Amino acid sequence: MRGFPGCEIYLISQNTADPDMVHVTEVWRDDASAQAALAAPPPADGPAPADVLALLSASPHRTDLTVLGGGGRPDRWPTP
């Protein structure tokens, strides 16, 4: 996801109890950036996000969240 503007965090994790289950955590600057990535053609170094979604055996579960703070991107968090 490096080439997609607005992608701030993209993590792929494997479920320890069920190795066939994969979790993807994405943090986007805004919904428009995420939607633009889904509609984009494949980058030169890999598949497009829509191509990856086509590999799933079932529809993904999506949960929209509002980030309130935390770590990982200290340059993005306001100073208290």
Rosetta blueprint (number, residue, H / E / L):
1 M L
2 R L
3 G L
4 F L
5 P L
6 G L
7 C E
8 E E
9 I E
10 Y E
11 L E
12 I E
13 S E
14 Q E
15 N L
16 T L
17 A L
18 D L
19 P L
20 D L
21 M L
22 V E
23 H E
24 V E
25 T E
26 E E
27 V E
28 W E
29 R L
30 D L
31 D H
32 A H
33 S H
34 A H
35 Q H
36 A H
37 A H
38 L H
39 A H
40 A L
41 P L
42 P L
43 P L
44 A L
45 D L
46 G L
47 P L
48 A L
49 P H
50 A H
51 D H
52 V H
53 L H
54 A L
55 L L
56 L L
57 S L
58 A L
59 S L
60 P L
61 H L
62 R L
63 T L
64 D L
65 L L
66 T L
67 V L
68 L L
69 G L
70 G L
71 G L
72 G L
73 R L
74 P H
75 D H
76 R H
77 W L
78 P L
79 T L
80 P L
